[in-house]
Amino acid sequence: INISQEMLESAEQETEVLPQEEPPKEQQEAPIQEEPPGAPGENEAGSDSQDIPKEEESFSTINEALDLGVVQVEYKGSSTCTTYEKSDIYAVDAASGKQLLVLNMKLTNPSNQNLHVDILAMTPTFRAVVNGTESVPAQTTILPNDLSTYQSDILAGESGDTVLLFEISEEIQEISNIQLKIQMAGKEHTVNL
């Protein structure tokens, strides 16, 4: 009986600790989950679609998502190609039936000190949603300007151009919108480009 009481006491202590740490998350999710129980049969599908508004709550800028401190990230446009070449040494080819979607990002150091940027150590994952239908992960490359693996110093007042590469179907002729999903430190951020 003493063991059971100790187990109950430790379980109570654990449940007391968790609600103190988690109420903000539960309170944010509770309104979304409280609305669906009104019509249980229909809301199973509705609750799936209501998971999508959580993304609306997490719409971010690239700067908010990557949180590089003083260093600013600016989206500079996109292009498509079958081969992306950084130089004669560095090139990435799309697989057969695919093309590369290149997202151009500029990293800027507006401070008066040289700063080291190590995005690789932050282990972000990037995913692009193209035209609202095709969701593809970023290609991991050894390109020196690959944003997902970027490790370099940016001099005071200077900037560096980086890219994210995604393989998409070559059937996509026109790109009307791109969402960049960035997952890092257990959080997913959605950025409308």
GUVEX-499908 format. One record per residue (C-alpha): residue number from 1; x, y, z. Coordinates in steps of 0.25 Angstrom, whole numbers, m for minus. Layout:
<atom><n>NUM</n><X>X</X><Y>Y</Y><Z>Z</Z></atom>
...
***
This chain:
<atom><n>1</n><X>0</X><Y>0</Y><Z>0</Z></atom>
<atom><n>2</n><X>12</X><Y>9</Y><Z>3</Z></atom>
<atom><n>3</n><X>17</X><Y>7</Y><Z>m11</Z></atom>
<atom><n>4</n><X>3</X><Y>10</Y><Z>m17</Z></atom>
<atom><n>5</n><X>2</X><Y>23</Y><Z>m9</Z></atom>
<atom><n>6</n><X>16</X><Y>28</Y><Z>m13</Z></atom>
<atom><n>7</n><X>13</X><Y>25</Y><Z>m28</Z></atom>
<atom><n>8</n><X>0</X><Y>33</Y><Z>m26</Z></atom>
<atom><n>9</n><X>7</X><Y>44</Y><Z>m19</Z></atom>
<atom><n>10</n><X>18</X><Y>45</Y><Z>m30</Z></atom>
<atom><n>11</n><X>7</X><Y>44</Y><Z>m41</Z></atom>
<atom><n>12</n><X>0</X><Y>56</Y><Z>m34</Z></atom>
<atom><n>13</n><X>12</X><Y>64</Y><Z>m34</Z></atom>
<atom><n>14</n><X>15</X><Y>61</Y><Z>m48</Z></atom>
<atom><n>15</n><X>1</X><Y>65</Y><Z>m52</Z></atom>
<atom><n>16</n><X>2</X><Y>78</Y><Z>m44</Z></atom>
<atom><n>17</n><X>15</X><Y>81</Y><Z>m51</Z></atom>
<atom><n>18</n><X>10</X><Y>79</Y><Z>m65</Z></atom>
<atom><n>19</n><X>m2</X><Y>88</Y><Z>m64</Z></atom>
<atom><n>20</n><X>7</X><Y>99</Y><Z>m59</Z></atom>
<atom><n>21</n><X>16</X><Y>98</Y><Z>m71</Z></atom>
<atom><n>22</n><X>5</X><Y>95</Y><Z>m82</Z></atom>
<atom><n>23</n><X>m7</X><Y>104</Y><Z>m79</Z></atom>
<atom><n>24</n><X>m4</X><Y>114</Y><Z>m90</Z></atom>
<atom><n>25</n><X>m3</X><Y>103</Y><Z>m101</Z></atom>
<atom><n>26</n><X>m15</X><Y>96</Y><Z>m96</Z></atom>
<atom><n>27</n><X>m23</X><Y>109</Y><Z>m95</Z></atom>
<atom><n>28</n><X>m19</X><Y>113</Y><Z>m109</Z></atom>
<atom><n>29</n><X>m23</X><Y>99</Y><Z>m114</Z></atom>
<atom><n>30</n><X>m36</X><Y>98</Y><Z>m105</Z></atom>
<atom><n>31</n><X>m44</X><Y>107</Y><Z>m113</Z></atom>
<atom><n>32</n><X>m41</X><Y>100</Y><Z>m126</Z></atom>
<atom><n>33</n><X>m44</X><Y>87</Y><Z>m119</Z></atom>
<atom><n>34</n><X>m57</X><Y>92</Y><Z>m112</Z></atom>
<atom><n>35</n><X>m64</X><Y>96</Y><Z>m124</Z></atom>
<atom><n>36</n><X>m63</X><Y>83</Y><Z>m131</Z></atom>
<atom><n>37</n><X>m70</X><Y>75</Y><Z>m120</Z></atom>
<atom><n>38</n><X>m83</X><Y>82</Y><Z>m124</Z></atom>
<atom><n>39</n><X>m86</X><Y>72</Y><Z>m135</Z></atom>
<atom><n>40</n><X>m77</X><Y>59</Y><Z>m132</Z></atom>
<atom><n>41</n><X>m80</X><Y>51</Y><Z>m145</Z></atom>
<atom><n>42</n><X>m77</X><Y>63</Y><Z>m154</Z></atom>
<atom><n>43</n><X>m66</X><Y>69</Y><Z>m146</Z></atom>
<atom><n>44</n><X>m56</X><Y>57</Y><Z>m148</Z></atom>
<atom><n>45</n><X>m54</X><Y>62</Y><Z>m162</Z></atom>
<atom><n>46</n><X>m56</X><Y>77</Y><Z>m157</Z></atom>
<atom><n>47</n><X>m45</X><Y>75</Y><Z>m146</Z></atom>
<atom><n>48</n><X>m35</X><Y>71</Y><Z>m157</Z></atom>
<atom><n>49</n><X>m38</X><Y>83</Y><Z>m164</Z></atom>
<atom><n>50</n><X>m37</X><Y>91</Y><Z>m151</Z></atom>
<atom><n>51</n><X>m23</X><Y>86</Y><Z>m150</Z></atom>
<atom><n>52</n><X>m20</X><Y>95</Y><Z>m162</Z></atom>
<atom><n>53</n><X>m24</X><Y>108</Y><Z>m154</Z></atom>
<atom><n>54</n><X>m13</X><Y>105</Y><Z>m144</Z></atom>
<atom><n>55</n><X>m4</X><Y>108</Y><Z>m156</Z></atom>
<atom><n>56</n><X>m11</X><Y>121</Y><Z>m158</Z></atom>
<atom><n>57</n><X>m7</X><Y>124</Y><Z>m143</Z></atom>
<atom><n>58</n><X>7</X><Y>121</Y><Z>m147</Z></atom>
<atom><n>59</n><X>9</X><Y>130</Y><Z>m160</Z></atom>
<atom><n>60</n><X>22</X><Y>136</Y><Z>m158</Z></atom>
<atom><n>61</n><X>32</X><Y>144</Y><Z>m166</Z></atom>
<atom><n>62</n><X>45</X><Y>137</Y><Z>m169</Z></atom>
<atom><n>63</n><X>52</X><Y>145</Y><Z>m159</Z></atom>
<atom><n>64</n><X>43</X><Y>141</Y><Z>m148</Z></atom>
<atom><n>65</n><X>44</X><Y>126</Y><Z>m152</Z></atom>
<atom><n>66</n><X>59</X><Y>125</Y><Z>m153</Z></atom>
<atom><n>67</n><X>62</X><Y>135</Y><Z>m141</Z></atom>
<atom><n>68</n><X>76</X><Y>139</Y><Z>m145</Z></atom>
<atom><n>69</n><X>77</X><Y>150</Y><Z>m136</Z></atom>
<atom><n>70</n><X>82</X><Y>163</Y><Z>m143</Z></atom>
<atom><n>71</n><X>84</X><Y>156</Y><Z>m156</Z></atom>
<atom><n>72</n><X>72</X><Y>158</Y><Z>m165</Z></atom>
<atom><n>73</n><X>67</X><Y>149</Y><Z>m176</Z></atom>
<atom><n>74</n><X>60</X><Y>154</Y><Z>m188</Z></atom>
<atom><n>75</n><X>53</X><Y>146</Y><Z>m199</Z></atom>
<atom><n>76</n><X>58</X><Y>151</Y><Z>m212</Z></atom>
<atom><n>77</n><X>49</X><Y>143</Y><Z>m222</Z></atom>
<atom><n>78</n><X>49</X><Y>129</Y><Z>m228</Z></atom>
<atom><n>79</n><X>52</X><Y>122</Y><Z>m241</Z></atom>
<atom><n>80</n><X>52</X><Y>108</Y><Z>m247</Z></atom>
<atom><n>81</n><X>63</X><Y>101</Y><Z>m255</Z></atom>
<atom><n>82</n><X>67</X><Y>87</Y><Z>m258</Z></atom>
<atom><n>83</n><X>81</X><Y>90</Y><Z>m253</Z></atom>
<atom><n>84</n><X>85</X><Y>100</Y><Z>m242</Z></atom>
<atom><n>85</n><X>100</X><Y>104</Y><Z>m243</Z></atom>
<atom><n>86</n><X>107</X><Y>112</Y><Z>m232</Z></atom>
<atom><n>87</n><X>120</X><Y>111</Y><Z>m240</Z></atom>
<atom><n>88</n><X>128</X><Y>101</Y><Z>m249</Z></atom>
<atom><n>89</n><X>130</X><Y>92</Y><Z>m236</Z></atom>
<atom><n>90</n><X>116</X><Y>93</Y><Z>m230</Z></atom>
<atom><n>91</n><X>104</X><Y>88</Y><Z>m237</Z></atom>
<atom><n>92</n><X>91</X><Y>81</Y><Z>m234</Z></atom>
<atom><n>93</n><X>83</X><Y>74</Y><Z>m245</Z></atom>
<atom><n>94</n><X>68</X><Y>71</Y><Z>m244</Z></atom>
<atom><n>95</n><X>64</X><Y>56</Y><Z>m245</Z></atom>
<atom><n>96</n><X>57</X><Y>52</Y><Z>m258</Z></atom>
<atom><n>97</n><X>43</X><Y>57</Y><Z>m259</Z></atom>
<atom><n>98</n><X>46</X><Y>68</Y><Z>m249</Z></atom>
<atom><n>99</n><X>51</X><Y>82</Y><Z>m248</Z></atom>
<atom><n>100</n><X>57</X><Y>90</Y><Z>m237</Z></atom>
<atom><n>101</n><X>50</X><Y>102</Y><Z>m231</Z></atom>
<atom><n>102</n><X>60</X><Y>111</Y><Z>m226</Z></atom>
<atom><n>103</n><X>57</X><Y>121</Y><Z>m214</Z></atom>
<atom><n>104</n><X>67</X><Y>132</Y><Z>m213</Z></atom>
<atom><n>105</n><X>69</X><Y>138</Y><Z>m199</Z></atom>
<atom><n>106</n><X>78</X><Y>149</Y><Z>m195</Z></atom>
<atom><n>107</n><X>85</X><Y>149</Y><Z>m181</Z></atom>
<atom><n>108</n><X>89</X><Y>163</Y><Z>m176</Z></atom>
<atom><n>109</n><X>97</X><Y>167</Y><Z>m165</Z></atom>
<atom><n>110</n><X>93</X><Y>181</Y><Z>m161</Z></atom>
<atom><n>111</n><X>102</X><Y>182</Y><Z>m149</Z></atom>
<atom><n>112</n><X>115</X><Y>188</Y><Z>m148</Z></atom>
<atom><n>113</n><X>122</X><Y>175</Y><Z>m144</Z></atom>
<atom><n>114</n><X>125</X><Y>162</Y><Z>m152</Z></atom>
<atom><n>115</n><X>115</X><Y>151</Y><Z>m149</Z></atom>
<atom><n>116</n><X>116</X><Y>136</Y><Z>m150</Z></atom>
<atom><n>117</n><X>104</X><Y>129</Y><Z>m156</Z></atom>
<atom><n>118</n><X>102</X><Y>114</Y><Z>m154</Z></atom>
<atom><n>119</n><X>88</X><Y>110</Y><Z>m158</Z></atom>
<atom><n>120</n><X>93</X><Y>96</Y><Z>m160</Z></atom>
<atom><n>121</n><X>95</X><Y>95</Y><Z>m145</Z></atom>
<atom><n>122</n><X>80</X><Y>99</Y><Z>m143</Z></atom>
<atom><n>123</n><X>76</X><Y>87</Y><Z>m151</Z></atom>
<atom><n>124</n><X>64</X><Y>94</Y><Z>m158</Z></atom>
<atom><n>125</n><X>55</X><Y>86</Y><Z>m168</Z></atom>
<atom><n>126</n><X>49</X><Y>93</Y><Z>m180</Z></atom>
<atom><n>127</n><X>37</X><Y>89</Y><Z>m188</Z></atom>
<atom><n>128</n><X>31</X><Y>97</Y><Z>m199</Z></atom>
<atom><n>129</n><X>16</X><Y>96</Y><Z>m203</Z></atom>
<atom><n>130</n><X>15</X><Y>100</Y><Z>m217</Z></atom>
<atom><n>131</n><X>2</X><Y>106</Y><Z>m223</Z></atom>
<atom><n>132</n><X>m5</X><Y>100</Y><Z>m210</Z></atom>
<atom><n>133</n><X>m4</X><Y>86</Y><Z>m215</Z></atom>
<atom><n>134</n><X>10</X><Y>80</Y><Z>m216</Z></atom>
<atom><n>135</n><X>18</X><Y>79</Y><Z>m203</Z></atom>
<atom><n>136</n><X>33</X><Y>76</Y><Z>m205</Z></atom>
<atom><n>137</n><X>44</X><Y>76</Y><Z>m195</Z></atom>
<atom><n>138</n><X>57</X><Y>84</Y><Z>m198</Z></atom>
<atom><n>139</n><X>69</X><Y>77</Y><Z>m204</Z></atom>
<atom><n>140</n><X>80</X><Y>76</Y><Z>m195</Z></atom>
<atom><n>141</n><X>93</X><Y>80</Y><Z>m203</Z></atom>
<atom><n>142</n><X>107</X><Y>83</Y><Z>m201</Z></atom>
<atom><n>143</n><X>106</X><Y>97</Y><Z>m208</Z></atom>
<atom><n>144</n><X>113</X><Y>107</Y><Z>m200</Z></atom>
<atom><n>145</n><X>101</X><Y>116</Y><Z>m201</Z></atom>
<atom><n>146</n><X>90</X><Y>106</Y><Z>m197</Z></atom>
<atom><n>147</n><X>82</X><Y>113</Y><Z>m186</Z></atom>
<atom><n>148</n><X>79</X><Y>100</Y><Z>m179</Z></atom>
<atom><n>149</n><X>93</X><Y>97</Y><Z>m177</Z></atom>
<atom><n>150</n><X>99</X><Y>111</Y><Z>m177</Z></atom>
<atom><n>151</n><X>111</X><Y>113</Y><Z>m168</Z></atom>
<atom><n>152</n><X>119</X><Y>126</Y><Z>m170</Z></atom>
<atom><n>153</n><X>123</X><Y>139</Y><Z>m165</Z></atom>
<atom><n>154</n><X>116</X><Y>151</Y><Z>m170</Z></atom>
<atom><n>155</n><X>124</X><Y>164</Y><Z>m169</Z></atom>
<atom><n>156</n><X>118</X><Y>176</Y><Z>m162</Z></atom>
<atom><n>157</n><X>108</X><Y>183</Y><Z>m172</Z></atom>
<atom><n>158</n><X>110</X><Y>172</Y><Z>m182</Z></atom>
<atom><n>159</n><X>100</X><Y>162</Y><Z>m188</Z></atom>
<atom><n>160</n><X>101</X><Y>148</Y><Z>m194</Z></atom>
<atom><n>161</n><X>92</X><Y>141</Y><Z>m204</Z></atom>
<atom><n>162</n><X>87</X><Y>128</Y><Z>m201</Z></atom>
<atom><n>163</n><X>77</X><Y>118</Y><Z>m207</Z></atom>
<atom><n>164</n><X>67</X><Y>107</Y><Z>m204</Z></atom>
<atom><n>165</n><X>65</X><Y>96</Y><Z>m215</Z></atom>
<atom><n>166</n><X>53</X><Y>88</Y><Z>m216</Z></atom>
<atom><n>167</n><X>50</X><Y>77</Y><Z>m227</Z></atom>
<atom><n>168</n><X>36</X><Y>79</Y><Z>m233</Z></atom>
<atom><n>169</n><X>29</X><Y>73</Y><Z>m244</Z></atom>
<atom><n>170</n><X>33</X><Y>78</Y><Z>m258</Z></atom>
<atom><n>171</n><X>18</X><Y>78</Y><Z>m261</Z></atom>
<atom><n>172</n><X>17</X><Y>91</Y><Z>m252</Z></atom>
<atom><n>173</n><X>18</X><Y>102</Y><Z>m263</Z></atom>
<atom><n>174</n><X>13</X><Y>114</Y><Z>m254</Z></atom>
<atom><n>175</n><X>15</X><Y>116</Y><Z>m240</Z></atom>
<atom><n>176</n><X>4</X><Y>125</Y><Z>m234</Z></atom>
<atom><n>177</n><X>8</X><Y>124</Y><Z>m219</Z></atom>
<atom><n>178</n><X>18</X><Y>118</Y><Z>m210</Z></atom>
<atom><n>179</n><X>18</X><Y>115</Y><Z>m195</Z></atom>
<atom><n>180</n><X>31</X><Y>112</Y><Z>m188</Z></atom>
<atom><n>181</n><X>29</X><Y>103</Y><Z>m176</Z></atom>
<atom><n>182</n><X>41</X><Y>103</Y><Z>m166</Z></atom>
<atom><n>183</n><X>41</X><Y>94</Y><Z>m155</Z></atom>
<atom><n>184</n><X>51</X><Y>96</Y><Z>m144</Z></atom>
<atom><n>185</n><X>52</X><Y>94</Y><Z>m129</Z></atom>
<atom><n>186</n><X>39</X><Y>86</Y><Z>m129</Z></atom>
<atom><n>187</n><X>31</X><Y>98</Y><Z>m135</Z></atom>
<atom><n>188</n><X>26</X><Y>99</Y><Z>m150</Z></atom>
<atom><n>189</n><X>25</X><Y>113</Y><Z>m156</Z></atom>
<atom><n>190</n><X>18</X><Y>116</Y><Z>m169</Z></atom>
<atom><n>191</n><X>23</X><Y>127</Y><Z>m177</Z></atom>
<atom><n>192</n><X>15</X><Y>132</Y><Z>m189</Z></atom>
<atom><n>193</n><X>25</X><Y>136</Y><Z>m200</Z></atom>
***
